[in-house]
């Protein structure tokens, strides 16, 4: 019996190879385009002011790294940068964790508890909370001021921890969990919270990780709400601090310190993304969801 031939069609490998190289070249080019401004900011944070303002600007790091970053951390317009970094970290963590906890519990209640109007309540939450904080900023400010939460971490965090999007995503995921799991837990004598902690939370780990990364960056980049809610400079966030570093009038900007502060502001989100990269990707593309 003649052996079947599995030889590739002539030219197929060459075409596939050329397409692969072209794809990689385009990806590398895109990465370089995105990374180049960040590289320029890093270089600017390691040189002196005259080297930045006198063209051409250097493309290689200078010898003032420690000096500029020490000055950036210990100085600022009104408050040291390390204080603003700490404020932003507390705010971002509080928003991310608060959104996830509230969304998990609300989605769990909507899916696993049978009460009148639960679907209507879900869509009411979804519709009302789709409005961004900028739209409801005046009444939200009045509520926070009425509770005496101006210039506090609670005032920075609580108005931003409700998330209709996260509630919707968790609800959709919970609806894919077989009902047999809940029935088995009920037969074993597990209550609702035991079922939630022992079964639902472990199964939601990748979803939680993906949402945590997105929500942390969302909280870290907040500008308008902290600007409105804080009048004490000790409560300034890093995004506010960078804006305040730009001079007004004829004053000269200290560009090395501003660029060093910008690089420092990017480090915590980058650490979060890198440290949770695997769970983040699984939470977005897992075929079981």
C-alpha angles and dihedrals in degrees: 000000000000117000115244115246119236097176113141120250109263111262095016094103092044093051092046090049093050091048091049092051091047091051092050092046091053092048092049090047091051092049091050092050091051095041098046097077090048090051090050090051090051092048090048089053092059101048136064129268095254091053091056099045094042110075136260096052114219118254096203126070118266132220100261099081098119093040096051096042093046089051091048094050096045098039139049140148096281105345135026116272093237089062091053091047090053092049091050091048093052091046095048094046092046093050094045096046093041093050092049095048094047093044093048094050095044093047090047091052093048094049103037104030120072110213131145115277097008093140091047090050090051094052091043089055091046095049098044096043094049086080108097121234090253090066095050096032098118098053090040090053091050091052093048092046090049090056091049093242099133114128092017137111089240090057090050095048113030100063090053102045098084111094123180091182094057090045090053093048093049091046091053091049094047090052089061092057110101115253088227090076092058091045092050091050090050091050090051089055097252115152124222095268092046089052089048095050100039101038114013098046097050091048091049095052097109092044090051092049094050093048092044092058093048095044094045091055089045091054094042093054096049112128114153098052096047089045090056100039099046125067095157110088089216088070096052117128125223094255089055090046094055091052091049091053092068107093126236124224118358097337118126119241117235093229099182091056092043092051091046089052090049091052091048089051090057096051101078095050090046091051091050093049095047096044093049098034098117095046091043093055093044090050091055102040106024105135092215092068 
